[in-house]
Amino acid sequence: MVKRIAVIGGGLSGLTTAFYAKRYAPDSEVTVLESSSHLGGVIGTERVEIDRIGSFLIDRGADMFATDPPAAMELCRDLGVEQKLLIPQTDRAGVMIVCRGKLIPIPDGFVLMRATKLWQMITTPILSIRGKLRFLAERWVKPNPPGNSQSQGAASDDQSVADFVRQRMGQEVLDRLVGPLIAGIYTADIEKLSMNATMAPMVAMVREHGSLAKATLARRRAQQDATERQSAGARYEKFRGFPEGMAELIDALAAAIGEESIHLNARVQSLRYAPGDRPAWQLQWDQQTETFDEVVLATPAAVSARLLHSVAERDGDALAEIHSHCRSAADGLASIESASTAIVVLGVPKKVIRRLPDKFGIVVPACEHRSILAISFASHKYANRCPADHTLIRVFIGGATQSELLRQSDQQLIELVRRELADLIGLQGSESIARVVRWNNAMPQYHVGHQELASRVESAVDAIPALSLATNALRGVGISPVIANAKRVARRITAAAIP
């Protein structure tokens, strides 16, 4: 008998789950149900032609992915698109940080919280003498005893990123370096962001070696930090993108799954467990009801919670246990907060920028009291993003700490960005193109205690027959972690064939 699998959600998680489900079980019937009119979720690309100027290629979300962990590269190989991948132009690699109104390069070899080139930290103008001495003293700071976290809402030995860094390196390092780098990755409030959920390797280093400084020395002796010592911030030689933007990955997934298996504008209203000889689920969508042997929720936390609540609201004592597990999972998912962001994209003639940095981007610390989070120079990464006499700039606004800015209109956000760019890089003229991309509640927030919450949700879902979660709301928000999780889900749901 053919196994019928429904994947609810046509973002990267859902498409990857569907692709690998068909790959692992070719005889299965896989159906993707996407509520919007397009696939990809927060991944998308737009090409815009401007008369007498040229073409602009705009990634509406991520514009590249990391090769380590390897799940994204493995997916590209499995799709047959690996040969298309581009390495960023590493001659411009690196990030600058706003420091007292000036742009300063992040010290070479500084990776999130660790300095693999100590002299660069000692000589950087980003930190005061007092801040540098406090950073150097980290090697003598004792690890936080298990269960002794001071973070609000801490579970077990978890603590916030802010508390961890403040305790080990001091307030200045937190404000000027570590905080803005990590907050930019997760669009998060670092006073709430979980160390265990986001920076587990750093926690493990301190536990094993006593401090990050001692761990860095041990890694140097073992030659484990060779790549990091050549980088400032992200290791851009370990990133890849596509000639026509990240939408190429989504298009390749859709083509491999098959048009006949994908339904757009298909909003699932409810789920219903169908008892019988084997587990099954009835899905109500598009004014119809269909039965599937497996259901995968590849949707944001709030949507997954709504669908699971629709199961829990059904009556019937015989299904009380399943309803209870659905309710527990739904309550956990509903408690996960999410942040919204806007990306203002400007295509600007180079001649109207007085001080164009020769780096990939700029990070803006909260202590600078500005209205933007970060700036990315997309055309510095890949040459074909705009005409040669232009620069394509993406500016990030909002996140968990500045959500009030997103109440402004698109035009107001564009004007805000113009003012910030005028001050930071000397923008003195008009752009040739402007776009505003809004992502509402798109980034799940991993608050202190998140791992325990994720485990409770996973335990509840594991107890629900023939239902799985493939979501970035629990573990891993990057492209590769999302793909790795979706691949695991696909392998699990296809492990047992229907007799």
N, C-alpha and C positions, 0 to 999 in steps of 0.2 A: 504494500500500500504506500502511496506517495505521501510523504510527510509535508504538511502545509505549515509554513512559518510566516508569521506576520511581524514585520519590523515597523514600529510606529515612530516616525521621525526620519526625515531625509537629509539630515546634516552629516557631518563627517562620521560620527559614531554609527548612525543608522546605515549609511551606505557601506561602510567598512564591514559591519556585521553581516549585511546582506551579501556582499561580495564573497566573503570567506565562507558563509553558510552554503552558498551555491558551489564554491570550490571544494569544500569538504564533503558535501552530500549532493552530487550533481543531479540525482534523481528527485531531490526535494523541490517543492514549489514555494518559492520565496516571493513575498509581496511587500513592497515598501509603500507606506502610507504617509504622505507629507501634507501637512495642513495648509502650507502656503503655495504660491504659484511658482516657486523655484526651489532647486536643490542646493545643498551646501551649508545651510545654516548661516553662521557668521563668516563663512569663506565665500568670497565672490570677487569677480574682476569685471571692470568696465573699461572699454576702450572708447575714447572720445576724440573725434576729429574736429579740429578748429580750422576754418578756412584761412588760407595764406599763412598759417602758423605750423600746423602739423598734428601729430597724433600723440595722445596721452594715454598711458596704460595705468589704471588705478585699481589697486587691490583694496577691497572694501574691508578686509580684516587682516589676517596674517599675510605677510608677503614672502615668507620663507619658513623653513622648518629645520630643526636640529637633526643631525645624523646620529647623534648619541643621546638617548637610547635609540636603537636601530630600527624600531618598528616602522617608521615612515619610509625609510629606505627600502626595507623588505617589501612593503606594500608597492612601492614604485617598481621594484623588480618583478613582483608578481603580476602587476598590470602591464608590464612591458614598456614603461615610460622612463626607465632610469636613464637611458641615453639622452633624454631631452634636458636633464637637470643642469642648472647653471650654478657655478660657485660665485658668490659675491666678489666684487672687485676689491680684493683685500688690501690694495695699496691705500685705500681710504678707510680701512677698518678702524674701529675705535669709537669711543663715545666721549663727549665732553659733558661737563656738569656746570650748572650755573652756581657761581660762588661769589656772593656779595655783588651781584650784578655783572660779573665777568664770566667768560667762558674759559674753563680750565680743563685740560685733558684728564681723564681718570688715570691714575698711576698705572704704568705698565705692570702687568702681572697681577693686578688686583682682581680677584674673582669672588664676587658676592660679599664674602666676609674675610677672605684670606689674602695676605700679601705674599706672593711668591718671589717678589723682588723687594726686599726690605728697604734698600736705599731709595727706591722710588717713593715709598711712603714717607721716609724721613725728609725728603726734599720737596714734596708736593706743597704748593701754596694753598691747597684746599683746607688743610688743618693748621691750627695754631700750634705753637710749641707745646702748650699744655695738652692739646688734643693728641699730638704725636706721642708724648710721654705716656699718656693714658692708654693709647693703643699698644705701645711697646710693653706696658705692664700686664697685658692680657695673659702672657705666659705664666704668671704667678697667681692668677685668679682661680680659686678652687671651683670645681664643677658644682652646679646646684644639686644638692642631695635629692634623690628620688622622692617624689611626694611632697617636696618643699617649695613648689612654685608659688610665686606671689601674683601671678597673672589672674585677672578676674575671670571666673568661670573655668579655671584650670581643672583638667581631669588627669588623674595619675601624676606623671611627671612632666606633663606638657606645660609650655609657657609661650607667651607671645614673642614674636620676633623682636619687638621693641625691648621687652624686658631682658631677653637673652643678650642682645647687643649692648644695652645700657649697662648691664651687670658686668659683662666681660670687657668691653672696650670703651665705655663712656658715652655720654650724651652727644658730644660733638661728632664722633664717628658715626653714631646713629643718624644724626640730623643731616650731616654733610655728605655721607658716602653710602653706607649700607641701606639706610631707610629709603632714599629715593630710588635706588637700583631695584630693591625687592618690591617696593610698592608699585613700581612701574610694570613689573612682570605680572603681578596679580591684581592690579588696579584696586589695591586693598588698603585698609587701615592697619598699619603695622602694629598698632597697640592691641589689636584683636587677632592678628594673623598667627596661626599656629605654627610653631617651630617643627613639631613632629610631623605635621601634614605637608609642610612645604620645604623645610630645610633639614630633613632627617640625616643626610650625610654629615652635616656640620655637628649635629647633636652626637652622632656616633664617634666622630673624631675627638670631641672633648671627652667623652666617656672612656675612650681607649687610651688617649695620650695625655689627658689632663688639661689641655688647652689647644686652641687652633694653631698657635705659634709652634708648639711642639709637634703637632700633627703635620704641619707644613714642612718642618725640618725632616721628619721621618719620611715623608713622601719624596722630598728632594733626594734623600740618600737612596731611596728605592727607585729614583728616576721616574716617579709617577706624575710629576708636575711639569714635565718638559713642555707640553703644549700650553699650559696655563701661563708659564713664564714668558711666553711670546705674545701674550694677549693683554688687552685692557678691557675688562668687563667680559662680554660675550666672546666666545672663540669662533669668529666668523668663518674661518676656513672649514668649520664643521657644520655649516649651514648650506642649504640648497634652495633654489627657487626654480620657477618655470619661465620660459621665454614669454609666454602669454599670460603670466600670472597664475596664482594658486587655483584659479577656476579650472585649469587644465587637469588637476588631480581629481576634482569633482566630476568633470566631464568623462575622464577615463573610467572612474568607478561606475558612473551611470551607464556608459556604453557596455561595460563588462557585465553588469547586472541585466541589462536589456530593458528597452522601453516598455515592453509588455508587462514587466513586473513592477513598474513604478507608477503610482497614482498621485498626481498633484491635486491641490485644493481638496484634499480628502481628510477632513477633520474627524477624528474618532471621538464620538460623544461618550461612549461608555464601554466598559468591559463586563463580561459576565462569565463566571465559571460554569462550565457545562459538565456535570458529573456523568460518568459512564464507565465503560470498560477500561478506557484510558483517559488521562487528563485532556481537556480541550477547553478552548475559550471562544466565546461569541463576541465579536466586535460589531458595534453599531457605528456605521459611518456612511455618509453620502446617501442617507435614506435607505440603507440596506443593512442587512445583518449577515455576516459570514462566520463560519466556524474554522478555527485553526488549531493545529496540534501544539504549536509553540507560539508565544508572544514575547517580543523583545520591546521594552520601552526605551527608546533612544531619544528621549525628549528632555527638556530642561526640568529641573527639580520640581518646580511648581506644577508643570503639566503632568508629570508622572504622579505627583501627589493627588491631583484631581482625578486622574483615571483610577488610581488605586482606591480612592475614597468612593468612587462609583461602584466598585465591587463591594466594599465594606458596608454600603448602605442597603444592600439587598437583604431580604428576609430569608429565614430558613435555618432551623436549628442544625440540620444535617451538615451545613456548610459553615457553622459558627467558627470553627478553628481557622479555616482559610480566611474568612472575613476578618478575624482578629489579626492575623498576620498582615493582611492587606492594610488594615487600619494602622498598625504599628509602623509599617514601612512608609505609609502616606504621611503620618504625623512627623516622622523623622525627616523626610524629604521637604515637607512644608516648612520646617524650622530652619532650613538652610537659606541664608540671605544671599542676595545677588546684587551686583553693582552694574550700573549703566555707564556707558561712555559715548562720546561723540568724537569722530575723526573729521577734522577740517582739512581738506586736500586743496592745495593751491599749486597751480602751474605758473611759475614766475620767471620772467626773463632775467637772465643772470646779470644783465647790465643795471638792473635796479636794486641789486643787493650789494651793499658796500663791503660787508664782512662775511662772506660765505665760508663757513667752516669746511675744512677738508676731512671731515669725519662722517660716519654714518648717522650720527644723531646727537641729541642733547637731552639730558635728564635734568628735571627741574625739582630741587628739594622743596618740601613744604615750607621750610623756614625762610625761603625767598619771598613768600607771600605773593605768588603770581597766580594767574588764572589758567595755566596750562600745566599738564603733567609731563609731557615729553614732546620732542620734535624728531621726526625721522626724515632723512633726505633719501627718498626712494631711488632717485636717479643716481645717487652715489653708489648704491648697491648694484644696480643693473643698468647698463647704458641705454637700453631701448625703451625706457619708461617715459621719455618725453623728447622733444626736439633738442638738438645739441646745444642750442643757445638758451635753453631753459633749465630750470631746476624744479623737480617735482617734490613738494614738501607735504608731509602728513603731520598734523598737530593733534595731540590727544588731550581731551578735556573731560572732566567729570570724575568718574571713579567713585570709590566709597567715601572719599573725604571732601569732594567738591560737587556733590550731586546737584546742589542748588543751581549751578551754572547751566545745567541742561534744560532749565525752564525757559531759557532765552530762545528766541527764534533763530532759524538758520542764518539769517542776515546778521543778527547781532553776534552770533558766534564767529562769523567770518570777520566782522569788524574787530572783535576782541583779539583774534589771532593776528590780524594786521598790526595792531598796536604792540602786541608782544614781540612780533618779528621785527618791527621797526626798532625796538629797543635792544633786542638781543643780537640781531645780525645785520642791522642797518637797512631794512627794507624801505625803499624810498619811492616806489611806484606801484602801479596796479598789476594784478595778476592777469594772465590770459585765460585762466579757467579756475573756477572755484566749485567745490562740491562739499556737502556735509553728509556724512554717514552716521546714523544713530543706531546704537545697539542697546536696546532697553533690557535691563535685567539679564545680560548675557554672560556675566562672569560670576560664577559661584564663589562665595566667600568662605574660606577655610578658617573659621575662628578657632580659638583655643578649645581643645577637646574634640576637634573635628574627627580625628581618627576613631575615637570611641563611638561617636555618632554614626560614622560610616559603617563601622562593624555591626552596630545594632540594626541598621537598615538592611545590610547585606544578610544578616542572620534571618531577619523576617522574610526577605525575598526568597532566600534559599528554601524556606519552608513552604513556599507557595508552588504547587505543581505547575510545570510547563510555563513558567514566567520568569523573565530575566530582565536585568537592568544593564543598559550600555550608556552611561552618562558621565559627563565630566564633573558632576556635582559631588561625587564621592572621593575619587582618587585620581588626581592628575589632570591639569587644565591645558597642558601643552598638546601640540598636534601628535607627537609620538606616543605619549601616555594614553591619549584618547584612542589611537589606533590599536595599541597593544591590548587595551581593555576590550575593545570591540572584537578583536581577534580571539581572545580567550572566551568570550561569550559565544561566538560562532562555533568554536570547537566543542564547547560544552553542549550546546543544544543539538548538535549533529552527531554526538558521540554514540547515541543509541538509535539504531534504525527501527522504524515501525515494522513489526512482523507482518 
